[in-house]
């Protein structure tokens, strides 16, 4: 193996590691954001239902 070739191989493997790291971080962030938004949405629906229930109780009294 010539020095240039080994340099290219190590450089490309480092580059692929960076790409994989970037992809996994991006995927993790996307998943985290999606779950967070879904959780907030569910929380919002829950509070909305509870407030509707409270209003209904107040109307009944």
trRosetta pair geometry for C-beta under 8 A, 3 or more apart (Angstrom, degrees):
i j d omega theta_ij theta_ji phi_ij phi_ji
1 5 5.2 -129 -168 84 83 120
1 6 4.9 88 142 -57 125 100
1 9 7.9 -43 -160 2 136 142
2 5 4.6 91 57 6 82 104
2 6 7.1 -157 88 -4 41 86
3 6 5.9 -58 -145 40 32 107
3 7 6.1 36 155 -23 66 107
4 7 5.6 -56 -150 35 29 114
4 8 6.4 30 152 -20 64 105
5 8 5.7 -52 -150 34 32 112
5 9 6.4 33 152 -20 65 105
6 9 5.6 -51 -147 35 34 114
6 10 6.3 30 156 -14 67 104
7 10 6.1 -57 -147 40 28 104
7 11 6.0 28 154 -20 64 112
8 11 5.6 -58 -144 39 28 112
8 12 6.1 25 159 -18 66 107
9 12 6.0 -56 -144 37 26 106
9 13 6.4 23 156 -16 63 107
10 13 5.8 -56 -146 38 31 109
10 14 6.3 33 154 -19 65 106
11 14 5.8 -55 -150 36 30 111
11 15 6.2 32 151 -21 64 107
12 15 5.4 -51 -145 36 34 115
12 16 6.3 34 154 -20 66 102
13 16 5.7 -50 -145 36 33 110
13 17 6.5 38 151 -22 63 102
14 17 5.6 -52 -152 33 33 114
14 18 6.5 34 150 -19 65 103
15 18 5.6 -52 -151 34 33 112
15 19 6.4 35 150 -21 65 104
16 19 5.4 -49 -146 35 36 115
16 20 6.3 36 154 -18 66 104
17 20 5.8 -55 -147 38 30 109
17 21 6.2 31 153 -20 65 107
18 21 5.6 -54 -145 37 30 111
18 22 6.2 31 154 -19 64 107
19 22 5.7 -56 -149 38 28 112
19 23 6.2 27 153 -19 64 107
20 23 5.6 -54 -145 37 31 111
20 24 6.2 27 158 -17 66 107
21 24 6.0 -56 -145 39 28 106
21 25 6.2 27 156 -17 64 109
22 25 5.8 -57 -144 38 27 109
22 26 6.1 28 156 -18 64 109
23 26 5.7 -57 -146 39 28 111
23 27 6.1 29 155 -19 65 107
24 27 5.6 -52 -144 38 31 112
24 28 6.2 35 154 -21 64 106
25 28 5.6 -54 -147 37 29 113
25 29 6.3 29 155 -18 64 106
26 29 5.8 -54 -146 37 29 109
26 30 6.2 29 155 -19 64 108
27 30 5.7 -55 -146 38 29 112
27 31 6.2 29 156 -17 65 108
28 31 5.8 -56 -146 39 28 110
28 32 6.1 29 156 -19 64 109
29 32 5.7 -55 -144 38 29 113
29 33 6.2 28 157 -18 65 107
30 33 5.9 -56 -145 37 27 109
30 34 6.3 28 155 -19 63 108
31 34 5.7 -57 -147 37 29 112
31 35 6.3 25 157 -15 65 107
32 35 6.0 -57 -147 39 28 107
32 36 6.1 29 155 -21 64 110
33 36 5.6 -54 -144 37 30 113
33 37 6.2 29 157 -18 65 106
34 37 5.9 -55 -146 37 28 108
34 38 6.2 28 154 -18 64 109
35 38 5.6 -55 -145 38 30 113
35 39 6.2 33 154 -21 65 106
36 39 5.7 -54 -149 36 28 112
36 40 6.4 27 153 -17 63 106
37 40 5.7 -55 -147 38 31 110
37 41 6.2 33 153 -22 65 107
38 41 5.6 -54 -147 35 29 113
38 42 6.4 29 154 -18 64 105
39 42 5.8 -54 -147 36 30 109
39 43 6.2 31 152 -20 64 107
40 43 5.5 -54 -147 37 32 114
40 44 6.2 36 152 -23 65 105
41 44 5.6 -52 -148 34 30 113
41 45 6.5 31 152 -18 63 103
42 45 5.7 -52 -149 36 32 111
42 46 6.3 35 151 -23 64 107
43 46 5.6 -55 -149 35 30 114
43 47 6.4 25 155 -15 65 105
44 47 6.0 -55 -146 38 29 106
44 48 6.2 31 153 -22 64 108
45 48 5.6 -57 -148 36 30 114
45 49 6.3 31 153 -20 66 105
46 49 5.8 -54 -150 35 29 110
46 50 6.4 28 152 -18 64 107
47 50 5.5 -52 -145 38 34 113
47 51 6.2 33 155 -19 66 105
48 51 5.9 -54 -147 37 29 108
48 52 6.4 32 151 -20 63 105
49 52 5.6 -54 -150 35 31 113
49 53 6.4 33 151 -20 65 105
50 53 5.5 -53 -150 36 32 114
50 54 6.4 33 151 -20 66 104
51 54 5.5 -48 -146 35 35 113
51 55 6.3 38 152 -20 65 103
52 55 5.7 -53 -149 37 31 112
52 56 6.3 34 151 -22 64 106
53 56 5.6 -53 -147 35 30 113
53 57 6.4 33 153 -20 64 104
54 57 5.7 -52 -150 35 32 112
54 58 6.4 33 151 -19 65 105
55 58 5.6 -54 -149 36 32 113
55 59 6.4 34 151 -21 65 104
56 59 5.7 -52 -150 34 32 113
56 60 6.5 34 150 -22 64 106
57 60 5.6 -55 -149 33 32 113
57 61 6.7 36 153 -28 65 101
58 61 5.9 -49 -152 23 33 113
